[in-house]
Amino acid sequence: MGFATWQTTPVGGCGRPPCINQVVRPIPQLGAINQFESASSSVYHGLTATLNRRVANGFYFRLAYTFSHAIDDGQDALVAGQPATVQNSYSTKSERGPSVTDQRQRLSLSWMAEPTPLAGQTLLGRIVDHWKLAGVMTYGSGRPTDARVSGDPNQDGNTSNDRLAGYGRNSFVGPDYATVDMRLSRKVKLVGHYRLELTGESFNLFNRDNRRYVVTDNGFYNSAGQFVTLTKQVTPGGRYYPAYYQRPTSFMRATNAYAPRQMQLAMRLIF
C-alpha cells in the first residue's frame, strides 16, 4: 500500500502523466512517528521423532528428525535504533508470514563406535582394538528470506521497509545446509600411568558448499530490486512511467558460505 497518490492529468510538474505525487502527511509539521507496543503474535507447530540406541557392544547412535513451521507477524520489526520494517503501518497483519527462525525440516545423526573384535589377543588386539570413531551429521532445509526493494516505492519516507510487489514477508526460501563432522582417536598405553591419546578430526568432512545469504538482526534478506524514480520521461512500448523497478542480477544468489572442510591432528599425554 502506497502513501503517495497518482496524478493522471498534466498539471504542475507532471508533464507526461501518470506521475507519483509526493507524500502528503496528515500533519505536515511532523515527521515519522514511532509507536512501540506489544501487539505481535507468533505460533509454532512441530513434530519430532527420535530413534536412540544406548551403548551396547561398543556402539551408540541417536537419530532425530523435526518437521516444524514458525509463523509470526514480525515481532522484531521495531528494533530500537533501526528503521521500522513494517511495510504498511496501517495494516500490520499484512506482515504475517514465516518467521526468520522458521526451518521446516531438520535431521541430525550422532554416533560413536568403539569395537573390540580381537579382545584378549595380545599383539594383534593391541593394534586393532582401542580405536574410537565418532561423528555428527546435520541437515537443515532452507530458511526464509525477505525480498527487499530499495528506493522507497510506497513513498512513506522509509527506505528500509519495502518489499517486492506482489509478495508477502519472507516469501522466498534460501539454501539448505548439510555437514558431517568426524573424529578418530586412540589411547596408547605407555609405561606406568602414562597414556598417549592420538586424535584426528574433520569438520565438514565432504567439503559441501553450504551457501548462505547475509544475515541481519531481523533475519535473512535479499535485494530483489531497486525502485528508480525518473528525472526524465522514457517511453518503453510507447507508454510513459514516472518510475520503474530495476532487478539486480544477484537476486536469490548466495552472497556468502559457511566454513569449508577443516582437518586437525592432536596428541595429548595423560599422566
N, C-alpha and C positions, 0 to 999 in steps of 0.2 A: 504494500500500500504506500503510495507516494504522498508527500506533504505539499508538493507543488501542484500547480494547475496547468492544464493545456490551454494554449491560445491558438485559435483556428482562423483568426482574422488578421490581416496585415496592418497592425496598429503599433505605433511606437517603434521599439527596437526589433519587432518581428516583421521583417520584410518579406519572408517567404514562409508562411505557416505550413505545418504546425510547429509551435515553439513551446518550450517549457518556461513558465514564469518562475521568478524567484519565490522562495518560501515566504508566505505571509503568516507571521506568528500572531496568535490571539492578543498578546501584549508585546508589541514590537520593542519596548524598552528593556525587556528581559531576554536573556539568552537561554541556554539549556537549563532545565530544572531537573535535578536528580532526586528521585524518590526511592528510599530503601524500605522494603517491607518483607515480612516472612510470608510470602504468598505462593511459593513454589511447591511443587509436588513431584514425587518420584515413585516408581513401582518397579519391583524386581521379581521376575519369575525364573525359577531354576530347577533343574533336575540333575541329580548327581548319582552316579553309580560307581562303586568301588569294589575291586577284587584284590584280596590280600592273602598272601601265603606267609605264614610265620616261618622263622628259621628252622629248617629241618634238613639234615644231611648236608649242611654247609651251603644251603641255598635259600634265598629270600627274594620276594618281589612284591610290589604294590602297584596296581593299575587303577587309575582314577579318570573318570570322564564327566564333564559338566556341560550341559546344554542350558543356556540362560538367555534372558533378554531384559535389559535395563532400559527403562523409559523415563524421561523427565521433561520438564519444560525449561531447562537451563537454569538450575539453581545457583550456578556460579556466574550468571550473566552479568551481575553488577559487582565487580571486584573493585574494592577501594583503590583509587589512584589510576584506574583504567577506564576507557570509554565504555559506555553501555553497549552490549552486544545484542540487545533485543531489537529486532528489525522494526517492529511496529509497537510502540508503547501503548497504543490504544487497543491492542489485541494480543496480549501476552500468551494467550492459549495457542496462538499460531506457532509458538516456539516448541510445542510438544513434539518430541521425536526421540530417536535413540540417544541414550546418554553417551558422554565421552568415555565412560568406563564400560560401555557395552561390548561384550565379546561373546558371540553366540556359542562357540564351541572351544573347549579346551581339554586336551588329553595329556596325561603325564604318566610316565612309567619309570619306576626306580627298581633297581635290582642289585643283589650282592651275591657273589658265588665264591666259596672257599672250599673247593673239592679236595678230598684226600684219598684218591683211589689206591695209593700204594702205601697206606699207613701200615707201619710195622716192618716194612722192608727198609733196611738200613741205608745203603748207598743211594739206590735209585729213588727211594722215598724222599730222601733229603733234597734231591734235585727237583722232583716233580711236585711234591706237596708244598704246603705253606704259602702258596700264592693266593692273593685275594683280588678278585675282579669286581668292580662296582661301576654303576653308571646311572645316568638320568636322561630320559628322553622327554622333551616337552614340545607340544604343538598347540598353537593358538590361531584361531581364524582371525581375519582382518577386523580392525576396529573402525568405527565411524569417522568420517572426515567431512568437514563442512566446506561447501563451495562458496568462497567469499568473492565479492566483486568490489573493486576499488573505484573511486570516482564519485561516490555518493549519488547513485541513480535515483533514490527516493527523495533526494533533496531535503533531508531533515537536518543537515549540518553536521552529521556524524558519518565519517568515512570508514568506520570500523564495524558497522552493523548490517551491511548489505549483502544479500545472498544472490546466487544466480536465479534469474527469473524462472518461475515455474517449479522450483524445487524447495522442499522444506529443510529444516535444520538437520544436519548430519545425514543427508540422504545418500551419500556415497560411502563405499567400504574400501579401506586401504589394504595393503598387502598382508598376507598371513605370516606366521613366524614358526620356525621349527629349528630345533637344535638337539644335538646329542653330546653329552659330556661323559667321559670315561676315565677310570682310574685303575691302575695296576700297581700292586705293591707286594712286597715280600719282606719278611723278617728273617735275618740270618743270625744264628747263634754264634757268638764268639766265645772267648774264654770267660769263665766266672759268670758274673751277672751282666756282662756286656752283650748288647744286641745291636745289630745294624739293620736299619729299615731303609729299603730302596723303594722309590716311588716314581711312577711316570703318569702324568695327567695330560688330558687333551680336552679343550673346550671348543665346542662347535666342530666336532671330530670330522664331519664330512664337508666342512667349509661351505655350508649353504649360504647363498646370497640372500640374507634377510634384509629386505629393503624397508624403508620407513619414510614417513613424512616428518616435517618439522613439528615439534611438539610445543605447544604454548600452555600458559596457565589455564586456559579454557578448553584444552584438548587439542585434537588434530585439526589442521586446516589446510586447504589447498587453494591457490589462486585460480579462480575459474574465469576471470576476465577483468577487463577494465572498461568502465563507462566513460567514454570520451565525449566531452561537450565541444561542439564545433564552434570555431570563431568565424568560419565562413561556410556558406552553403555548398553541399555536394549533391549530386543527382544520380544516385545508384538506381538504375532502372527507370529513370525519369521522374523519381519522386524525391521530395526534399525532407530531410530529417534534421532535427536540432542536435541529435547525439546518436551514438552507436556503441555497440558492445564490441570490444576487441578481445578476441580469445587468444590466450597465450599458448604456445606450443608445448609448454611444460605441464599443462593441466593433467591431473591424475598420474603424474610421473613422480616416482620417489625422489626425494632430494638428499637422502642420507641412507646409511646402512648400519646395522649392528656389527659388532666386532667379528673379524674373520677368525679362522682356526688359529688357536694358540696351543702350544705344547710346552711342557716344562718337566724337568727331571729334578729329583731331590734325593738327598741321602742324609739320614739322621742317625746319630749314635745315641743309644739308650743305655744308661748306666745307673 
